[in-house]
Amino acid sequence: MTDQLVAERNWAGNYSYQAPQLAHPASVEELQGLVAGGQKVRALGTRHSFNSIADTAGTLVVLDQLDPGISVDAANMTVTVSGGTRYGTLAAELQRQGFALHNLASLPHISVAGAVSTATHGSGDANGNLASAVAGLELVTADGGILSVRRGDEDFDGMVVGLGALGIVTKLTLDIQPTFDVAQSVFENLNWDLVLENFDQITSSAYSVSLFTDWSGDTVGQAWLKRRGGDADPETSDFFGGTPATEARHPLPGVSGSNCTQQLGMAGPWSDRLAHFRMEFTPSQGDELQSEYLIPREHAVDALRTMRRLSDVVTPCCWLAKSARWPPTSSG
Ligand SMILES: Cc1cc2nc3c(=O)[nH]c(=O)nc-3n(C[C@H](O)[C@H](O)[C@H](O)COP(=O)(O)OP(=O)(O)OC[C@H]3O[C@@H](n4cnc5c(N)ncnc54)[C@H](O)[C@@H]3O)c2cc1C
């Protein structure tokens, strides 16, 4: 099915797609016909990118009408899935069958193909990004043909993180592992000086570690630790100056923690805890722009110090600041 005039926006609402047409093919064959017959065709995932990367002057193609086709190969420990499937759907089915992915992004709402294409990552010192699990993929190329590639093939890594430029990814095969439990704990108000002095120790203190800050003040607002079943217990009353949260937290002060995955150190399936946000709710705040910078690890502490020095500029732009603590109480 093809709609005229897209005139629709991305998740954040900051970008309106310029493409004049939007198509939802119901089969791979229909998709092949569309691609072969179109001048410019590009895949649109679940629209969570904050910029124009998914746009085109021709037809946008969404794979949400294709069957997720989730198929586990237990002998090779892989799962094959349709590109338009959301991570949350895949994770629930894998968990049902006793399997797991090694990592998830902060939100499970994004499509597998869209997330992998942009090198979306989760957290954890030893965990590769989501694309690192891709063992193979199938894409419809410009002539409408199907190209299958596997890990080890020439230029494979570039095809996996292809930014949507090489074709429409219809199927991905991902590495899986036996299911595992995760226990998630949130610590509040860590001492900034201790965080900077012990940065590597902090980020390696659990399977996945995330820090949330608005860059102001002497403390880091929250540390989220996701401990894998069997890992040492970090439950402590003092985590680098921070104390354990006594109820479920959202990364933004004042927003209900009910949007977020299970915390308070209660162990349970990876599929319900590796992401920060729950599939049934709007992830994060819903009205925001996010950006990120990748830097070599050895420069992390210097970069954090620099960001703190820029707090006057950066803090007023943060939701944490808008929602709770900014501006600081005026003295007159
Ligand atoms: C609230 C929120 C939280 C986020 N958290 C994280 C996070 O924790 N970590 C992180 O790294 N990023 C995060 N992001 C960014 C997000 O993961 C990326 O923008 C990701 O690309 C979104 O996937 P999508 O399915 O929405 O793709 P879209 O934004 O729709 O498209 C992204 C790109 O993928 C291409 N594409 C989509 N589908 C296909 C396909 N079938 N075949 C070929 N190309 C395709 C598009 O052409 C485009 O180039 C977050 C975004 C939001 C809004």
Ligand as a Chemical Component Dictionary entry (heavy atoms), coordinates in Angstrom:
data_LIG
# 
_chem_comp.id                   LIG 
_chem_comp.type                 NON-POLYMER 
_chem_comp.pdbx_formal_charge   0 
_chem_comp.three_letter_code    LIG 
# 
loop_
_chem_comp_atom.comp_id 
_chem_comp_atom.atom_id 
_chem_comp_atom.alt_atom_id 
_chem_comp_atom.type_symbol 
_chem_comp_atom.charge 
_chem_comp_atom.model_Cartn_x 
_chem_comp_atom.model_Cartn_y 
_chem_comp_atom.model_Cartn_z 
_chem_comp_atom.pdbx_ordinal 
LIG C1  C1  C 0 14.096 8.136  23.289 1  
LIG C2  C2  C 0 15.260 7.652  22.447 2  
LIG C3  C3  C 0 16.260 6.874  23.059 3  
LIG C4  C4  C 0 17.356 6.440  22.308 4  
LIG N1  N1  N 0 18.294 5.663  22.943 5  
LIG C5  C5  C 0 19.388 5.267  22.256 6  
LIG C6  C6  C 0 20.388 4.464  22.892 7  
LIG O1  O1  O 0 20.245 4.048  24.034 8  
LIG N2  N2  N 0 21.496 4.159  22.189 9  
LIG C7  C7  C 0 21.686 4.585  20.915 10 
LIG O2  O2  O 0 22.732 4.297  20.337 11 
LIG N3  N3  N 0 20.715 5.281  20.254 12 
LIG C8  C8  C 0 19.590 5.622  20.908 13 
LIG N4  N4  N 0 18.610 6.341  20.249 14 
LIG C9  C9  C 0 18.760 6.572  18.796 15 
LIG C10 C10 C 0 18.112 5.419  17.983 16 
LIG O3  O3  O 0 18.527 4.175  18.455 17 
LIG C11 C11 C 0 18.517 5.532  16.495 18 
LIG O4  O4  O 0 18.069 6.755  15.999 19 
LIG C12 C12 C 0 17.972 4.375  15.641 20 
LIG O5  O5  O 0 18.487 4.510  14.329 21 
LIG C13 C13 C 0 16.454 4.382  15.590 22 
LIG O6  O6  O 0 15.988 3.276  14.846 23 
LIG P1  P1  P 0 14.678 3.433  13.950 24 
LIG O7  O7  O 0 14.161 2.066  13.679 25 
LIG O8  O8  O 0 13.730 4.384  14.583 26 
LIG O9  O9  O 0 15.299 4.010  12.606 27 
LIG P2  P2  P 0 14.945 5.375  11.809 28 
LIG O10 O10 O 0 15.277 6.529  12.686 29 
LIG O11 O11 O 0 13.583 5.287  11.257 30 
LIG O12 O12 O 0 16.031 5.260  10.640 31 
LIG C14 C14 C 0 17.392 5.322  10.942 32 
LIG C15 C15 C 0 18.236 4.861  9.756  33 
LIG O13 O13 O 0 18.057 3.460  9.550  34 
LIG C16 C16 C 0 17.707 3.220  8.190  35 
LIG N5  N5  N 0 16.817 2.065  8.150  36 
LIG C17 C17 C 0 15.666 1.875  8.855  37 
LIG N6  N6  N 0 15.117 0.688  8.530  38 
LIG C18 C18 C 0 15.921 0.136  7.589  39 
LIG C19 C19 C 0 15.865 -1.061 6.823  40 
LIG N7  N7  N 0 14.882 -1.953 6.949  41 
LIG N8  N8  N 0 16.846 -1.276 5.918  42 
LIG C20 C20 C 0 17.868 -0.392 5.749  43 
LIG N9  N9  N 0 17.959 0.756  6.444  44 
LIG C21 C21 C 0 17.015 1.005  7.369  45 
LIG C22 C22 C 0 17.028 4.498  7.723  46 
LIG O14 O14 O 0 17.076 4.628  6.303  47 
LIG C23 C23 C 0 17.889 5.532  8.431  48 
LIG O15 O15 O 0 19.064 5.782  7.702  49 
LIG C24 C24 C 0 17.476 6.771  20.934 50 
LIG C25 C25 C 0 16.466 7.520  20.303 51 
LIG C26 C26 C 0 15.366 7.946  21.059 52 
LIG C27 C27 C 0 14.285 8.739  20.395 53 
# 
loop_
_chem_comp_bond.comp_id 
_chem_comp_bond.atom_id_1 
_chem_comp_bond.atom_id_2 
_chem_comp_bond.value_order 
_chem_comp_bond.pdbx_ordinal 
LIG C1  C2  SING 1  
LIG C2  C3  SING 2  
LIG C2  C26 DOUB 3  
LIG C3  C4  DOUB 4  
LIG C4  N1  SING 5  
LIG C4  C24 SING 6  
LIG N1  C5  DOUB 7  
LIG C5  C6  SING 8  
LIG C5  C8  SING 9  
LIG C6  O1  DOUB 10 
LIG C6  N2  SING 11 
LIG N2  C7  SING 12 
LIG C7  O2  DOUB 13 
LIG C7  N3  SING 14 
LIG N3  C8  DOUB 15 
LIG C8  N4  SING 16 
LIG N4  C9  SING 17 
LIG N4  C24 SING 18 
LIG C9  C10 SING 19 
LIG C10 O3  SING 20 
LIG C10 C11 SING 21 
LIG C11 O4  SING 22 
LIG C11 C12 SING 23 
LIG C12 O5  SING 24 
LIG C12 C13 SING 25 
LIG C13 O6  SING 26 
LIG O6  P1  SING 27 
LIG P1  O7  DOUB 28 
LIG P1  O8  SING 29 
LIG P1  O9  SING 30 
LIG O9  P2  SING 31 
LIG P2  O10 DOUB 32 
LIG P2  O11 SING 33 
LIG P2  O12 SING 34 
LIG O12 C14 SING 35 
LIG C14 C15 SING 36 
LIG C15 O13 SING 37 
LIG C15 C23 SING 38 
LIG O13 C16 SING 39 
LIG C16 N5  SING 40 
LIG C16 C22 SING 41 
LIG N5  C17 SING 42 
LIG N5  C21 SING 43 
LIG C17 N6  DOUB 44 
LIG N6  C18 SING 45 
LIG C18 C19 SING 46 
LIG C18 C21 DOUB 47 
LIG C19 N7  SING 48 
LIG C19 N8  DOUB 49 
LIG N8  C20 SING 50 
LIG C20 N9  DOUB 51 
LIG N9  C21 SING 52 
LIG C22 O14 SING 53 
LIG C22 C23 SING 54 
LIG C23 O15 SING 55 
LIG C24 C25 DOUB 56 
LIG C25 C26 SING 57 
LIG C26 C27 SING 58 
# 
